[in-house]
Amino acid sequence: MLSIRIKPISSGSNAAKYYFAKDNYYFSSKLETSWQGEASNRLGLKGEVKLADLEKMLNGRLPNGVVVGNDSHRCGYDLTFCASKSHSYLALVCGKKEFIEIHNKGVKTVLNLIQEHAAEARKTINGDLTFEKTKNLSFATINHDTSRD
């Protein structure tokens, strides 16, 4: 079973500070990281998530140097997918790596659904605010074997 906690990431002078402030929690384990989503592909973000790339993205800077948004925009969401304790135990303590693959496949499926059905851009046409489905998101997936607490 997966539980999802959604935390908006607000912009500011350095939105990435939260992610890198405590013992490099997001990059301290040896577990898999990867870029997912159509926007990641379009931006050339493939394979392993590099700390510098993630920090730039969280601060509204695309890999090509373009700055998006401003200090008051929401630059993303922190989605936390937690496998059950027994699933984690089998994967990490018993060394059954196929359980990590199962978890990753489930996360990828949910991220694809979010991209397909929830990715929108605001658009103003003749003074009217509308929303357009973009099906275009970037996700940095980072597996953990510890709790931030």
WOQUI-V523754 format. One record per residue. N is the residue number from 1. RES is the residue in three letters. SS is DSSP state (A for helix, B for strand, O for the rest). PHI is phi in radians with two decimals (none if undefined). NEAR is the number of other ideal C-beta (glycine too) atoms within 12 Angstrom. Layout:
BEGIN
((N;RES;SS;PHI;NEAR) (N;RES;SS;PHI;NEAR))
END
This chain:
BEGIN
((1;MET;O;none;13) (2;LEU;O;-1.92;22) (3;SER;B;-1.98;16) (4;ILE;B;-2.16;19) (5;ARG;B;-2.02;13) (6;ILE;B;-1.83;16) (7;LYS;B;-2.17;16) (8;PRO;B;-1.13;15) (9;ILE;B;-1.80;26) (10;SER;B;-1.50;24) (11;SER;O;-1.37;25) (12;GLY;O;2.74;19) (13;SER;O;-1.14;13) (14;ASN;O;-2.80;20) (15;ALA;O;-1.08;32) (16;ALA;O;-1.32;29) (17;LYS;A;-0.90;17) (18;TYR;A;-0.97;24) (19;TYR;A;-1.37;29) (20;PHE;A;-2.04;21) (21;ALA;O;-1.34;14) (22;LYS;O;-1.90;15) (23;ASP;O;0.88;13) (24;ASN;O;0.91;17) (25;TYR;A;-0.87;19) (26;TYR;A;-1.24;30) (27;PHE;A;-2.22;26) (28;SER;O;-1.50;19) (29;SER;O;-1.56;19) (30;LYS;O;-1.70;14) (31;LEU;O;-1.41;25) (32;GLU;O;-1.19;25) (33;THR;B;-2.22;26) (34;SER;B;-2.81;26) (35;TRP;B;-1.58;30) (36;GLN;B;-2.29;30) (37;GLY;O;1.76;33) (38;GLU;A;-1.08;22) (39;ALA;A;-1.11;27) (40;SER;A;-1.04;28) (41;ASN;A;-1.04;20) (42;ARG;A;-1.12;18) (43;LEU;A;-1.54;25) (44;GLY;O;1.38;15) (45;LEU;O;-1.56;30) (46;LYS;O;-2.33;20) (47;GLY;O;1.27;16) (48;GLU;O;-1.11;21) (49;VAL;O;-1.42;29) (50;LYS;O;-1.62;21) (51;LEU;A;-0.93;21) (52;ALA;A;-1.10;18) (53;ASP;A;-1.15;28) (54;LEU;A;-1.13;35) (55;GLU;A;-1.07;26) (56;LYS;A;-1.07;27) (57;MET;A;-1.07;36) (58;LEU;A;-1.12;35) (59;ASN;O;-1.68;30) (60;GLY;O;1.39;27) (61;ARG;B;-1.99;23) (62;LEU;O;-1.33;22) (63;PRO;O;-0.98;24) (64;ASN;O;-1.48;14) (65;GLY;O;1.66;10) (66;VAL;O;-1.16;12) (67;VAL;B;-1.72;17) (68;VAL;O;-1.99;23) (69;GLY;O;1.24;22) (70;ASN;O;-2.53;15) (71;ASP;O;-1.17;15) (72;SER;O;-1.84;12) (73;HIS;O;-1.46;19) (74;ARG;B;-1.53;21) (75;CYS;B;-1.65;31) (76;GLY;B;2.86;29) (77;TYR;B;-2.30;23) (78;ASP;B;-1.71;26) (79;LEU;B;-1.74;28) (80;THR;B;-1.92;21) (81;PHE;B;-1.84;29) (82;CYS;B;-1.98;20) (83;ALA;O;-1.33;29) (84;SER;O;-1.11;17) (85;LYS;A;-1.05;14) (86;SER;A;-1.18;14) (87;HIS;A;-1.11;25) (88;SER;A;-1.08;26) (89;TYR;A;-1.07;15) (90;LEU;A;-1.06;19) (91;ALA;A;-1.24;26) (92;LEU;A;-1.69;23) (93;VAL;A;-1.48;13) (94;CYS;O;-1.50;14) (95;GLY;O;1.29;11) (96;LYS;O;-1.47;17) (97;LYS;O;-1.06;16) (98;GLU;A;-1.09;14) (99;PHE;A;-1.26;23) (100;ILE;A;-1.18;27) (101;GLU;A;-1.09;18) (102;ILE;A;-1.10;20) (103;HIS;A;-1.07;31) (104;ASN;A;-1.06;27) (105;LYS;A;-1.13;19) (106;GLY;A;-1.10;24) (107;VAL;A;-1.08;31) (108;LYS;A;-1.05;23) (109;THR;A;-1.06;17) (110;VAL;A;-1.14;26) (111;LEU;A;-1.09;32) (112;ASN;A;-1.11;20) (113;LEU;A;-1.15;19) (114;ILE;A;-1.07;28) (115;GLN;A;-1.07;26) (116;GLU;A;-1.20;18) (117;HIS;A;-1.96;14) (118;ALA;A;-2.07;21) (119;ALA;O;-1.30;23) (120;GLU;B;-2.36;18) (121;ALA;B;-2.15;17) (122;ARG;B;-1.40;15) (123;LYS;B;-2.46;14) (124;THR;B;-1.85;11) (125;ILE;B;-2.15;10) (126;ASN;O;0.89;7) (127;GLY;O;1.44;7) (128;ASP;B;-1.73;9) (129;LEU;B;-1.45;12) (130;THR;B;-2.24;13) (131;PHE;B;-2.14;14) (132;GLU;B;-2.11;14) (133;LYS;B;-1.17;18) (134;THR;O;-1.83;21) (135;LYS;O;0.89;20) (136;ASN;O;-2.54;21) (137;LEU;O;-2.28;32) (138;SER;O;-2.10;35) (139;PHE;B;-2.19;34) (140;ALA;B;-1.80;40) (141;THR;B;-1.73;33) (142;ILE;B;-2.35;34) (143;ASN;O;-1.39;31) (144;HIS;O;-2.22;28) (145;ASP;O;-2.07;20) (146;THR;O;-2.42;18) (147;SER;O;-1.71;12) (148;ARG;O;-1.09;21) (149;ASP;O;-1.07;6))
END
